[in-house]
Amino acid sequence: MYQAILFDLDGTLLNTNALIIHTFQYTLEKHLGIQVKPQELTPYFGEPLRVTLSRFAPKNVDELVATYRAHNALKHDELTTIFPHVRETLAQLYEMGIKLGVVTSKFKPSALKGLELFRLTPFFEVIIGLDDIPEHKPHPAPIEKALKEMKVKAPHALMVGDSPMDLRCARNAGVDSALVSYSLLPPEALAAEKPTYVLQDLRDLLTIIQHREQKVSN
């Protein structure tokens, strides 16, 4: 059985798609006077904010980052929802004694704001944010740091996410990966990463755990 399951946050546990798209559009129109369609933004979901904004404005990215963060915080609670079956699945995994963690490309205070909005924080033993480590997804370091704090070896861990960055991070860290099927990213890009599992929704994790337990007992 997996001893630890790590989760990406945006697009995996919390539906921040509308929030992210709105904030990018607001920021780019304010600073650059350009209107960007959602499909021009979704391929970059999962990247650190500065990386994505640098694609549009490499010279004055600090100003754009500041505007994005301020407006995102303003609209956060209004435009953030939780994906179906997340809370009850986390509760069941927690009751089973599986260690749970979050590995996100957001700064930790922002990640905590989302988790606390839906009362998810108590389920997680570890939360690794952008400000916790210098290397970021797809570098394995964020997962490695989480597992070190949880005292779990890579073969006994699973990473759940919605982007190629999540899946590559898992592969680079030597852990199994699970892709949520409700990702907005291009299916062909996700399939190319060859996740260990594809989840229709988070409840599929319970089935995966059950099957692994049966294999061990047999």
N, C-alpha and C positions, 0 to 999 in steps of 0.2 A: 504494500500500500504506500502511496505517496505520504511522506511525513510533512511536507510543506507544499503549499500552493501559493504562487505569487501572481498578482493581478496588475495589469495596467489599469489606469483610472479612466481617463477620458475615452469614450467610445467602447469601453469594456464593461465597467460597472455603472458609470454615469453617462447619460446621454447629454453631452455638451455640444453636440454637432451644431445646433442652431446658434448657441452662444459663440462658438469659435468662428463660424462663418460670418455672423453679424459683426463681431468685433474686428475681424480682419477687414471686412468691407468698410466699416466706419473709419478705421485707421488709415487705410490706403487712400480712401477718398479725401480725408481731411488733409493728409500730408502731400499726396501726389496728384490729387485730382483725378484719380482713375476709378472706374467702376469694375469690379472683378466679379465674375460669375462663380457660384459655388463649385462648379466642376473644375474651375481653375485652381481651387484651393485644396480640395479633398485629397489629391495625390500627395500632399505634403503633411497630412495628418500624421502625428506621431513624432515629428521632428521637434527639437527644441525651438522655442519661439524665435530666438534671434536668427537661427539658421533660415527659417522660412521667410522672415521679413527681409533678410539680406538678399534674397532672390529678387525682391522688388526694389529695394533701396539700399544698396551696399554702402553708400556714403554717409547717410544720416540715420543709421539704424537705431541708435540710442534714443532718438526722439520718438521714433515709431514704437519702440518697445515700451517706453514710458506711457505713451497714449494708449496702447493696447492694454496694458496692465490696469490702468486706471479705469478705462471703460469696461473692461471685462469684469472687474470687481463690482462696478456699479450695476451691471446687468446679470451678474452671476445667478442670484437666487431666482430671478424672474425666468431665465431661459434654460435652467438646468433641471433635468428630470432624472429619475433612476430607471434603468432598464427593467423589464418584467423579470420576476423570479430571482432577482439579485439578493434581496434581503433574506428571504427564507432559505435560499441555498447557502449563503454564508453562515447563517445560524446553524444549519444542519452540519456543515463541515466543521464548524467550531465545536459543536457538541460531540462530534466524532473524535475530537482530540487532534485534528489536523492543524498544524501551524499555518496561519494565513499572513500574507504580507502584501504590500503595495509597492510597486516599482514604477515610478512615473517620471516623465520629462518636465513636469511642472515643479515650481518651487514648493517646498513642503508646506508653508503657510497656506498657499492657494489650494493644495491638495487636501489639507485638513479641513478647510472651509467647506469643500464639497462633501467630504465624508461626514462631517458633523451635521450638515444640512439634512441628511437622511439617516442620522444616528447609526452610522456604520463603523465609526472609529473603534468601539470596544472589541470588535471581532479581530482586529489586526495587531499582531505582535510587533511587526516591523513596518515602517513606512519610509521608503527611500525616495527622496526628491532630488531635483536638479542641483540643489545647494548642498547636498550631503556628500558629493563625490565629484572630482574633476572630470572623470570620464563619463560619457553618456551613451545611451543606446545608439547603435547596436554593439558598442563595446560591452564585454561581459561583466565589467566591474560593478555596475549597479546590482545585478543579480548575485554576484559573488559576495558583495558586502551584505546583502540581505540574508543570504544563507549562512554566512559567518556569524552574524548576530543571532540567527535562529539555531545555530549549531546543527545544521542539516547538510549532508553531502549532496552534491549535484545529482547523482543517480536516483535520489529519493525525492526529487523536487519537480514541480510542473509550473510552467509560466503560461498565463492566459492573457491574450491580447488581441488587438484588432488591426495591427499594422505590420508591415515588413520589418520595421525597426524592432518590434517586440519579438518577432519570430527569429530574427537574426541574433538578437541579444541572447535568446534562449539557446540557440545552437552554439554560439560562441562560448557560452558558459557550460555547455555540456548537459543541459537539462531538457526534458521533453517540453513540447509546446502545444498549446491548444488555441485555435483561432475561433473567434466568435463569428457566426455567419452573418450577423447584422452590421458588419463593418461597411463603411461607405467607400473604402478604397477599392481600386480596380481589382476585380476577381482574379484576373490573369497574374497580376503582380503578387497577390497573396498566395495563389496556387504554386507559383514558382518557388516559394519559400519552403514548401513541403512540410507543413505542420504535422505533428504527431497525431493530433485529433482536430476535428472540426465540430464545434458545438452549435446546435440550433438555438439553444439558449443555455443559460448557466446550469440548469437542472441536469444537463447531460454529464456534468462532473460527478454527480452522485452515482450514475450508472457506471462510469469509468472506474471509480473507486471500488464499487461492488465487484466488477469483473476482475480487477486486479487482486482483490481479497480472495476470490474464488480460486484463482490460479495458484496463489500462494498456499491455500489450504489443501489443494489437490496435489 
